[in-house]
Amino acid sequence: MDVPSITSERLELVSMSTEFMRACVEGNLAHAADLIGATLPASWPGAAVRTMRRRLRQLAADPTEQPWLLRAMLTRTSPTTLVGRVGFHAPPDARGAVEVGYAVEPEYRRQGFASEAVEALLDWAAREHGISWFVASVGPNNLPSLALVKRVGFIRTGTRWDDEDGEELVFELHR
């Protein structure tokens, strides 16, 4: 499925194709870099493998979910470099809400890439799909993500238990 990129000042958010994700999961990083047209950081794919496996299962069940799922954060400067990932966990739910997830590779943290990517993704969902309800779940000790959701305007609405990540604080944003 051809999914248009989302651009921000410094980033291009490129949908991760199933072929790209499979190459990453299988450790064929040279092929993955060629597919996405970017240099992959030394830490890649790291923890992204778990997320890519989950998204591959989702896409196998319903390929039309691709525009909502995982995107690579690519720098718009040369050389084009993958600095992280961002996306929604799924298309809008019955309430019309989407949950955002993101991660920046260790060597690119504390440069504002996550905030920029999240803002661009939320703007895209609002502009292109009329979405106005956003959710984010953050571990209680993840201080950078807690600061990000606050900066973007999310309000804490509760807690939940995630079988993989443990306790998470739930935040919502209505735009």
VENWO-V72669 format. One record per helix or strand of 3 or more residues. SS is the DSSP state (H for helix, E for strand). FROM is the first residue (numbers start at 1). LEN is the number of residues. If there is no record, write none. Layout:
SS&FROM&LEN, SS&FROM&LEN
This chain:
E&11&5, H&18&8, H&29&8, H&48&14, H&63&6, E&71&5, E&81&8, E&97&8, H&106&3, H&113&17, E&133&6, H&143&10, E&155&8, E&166&9
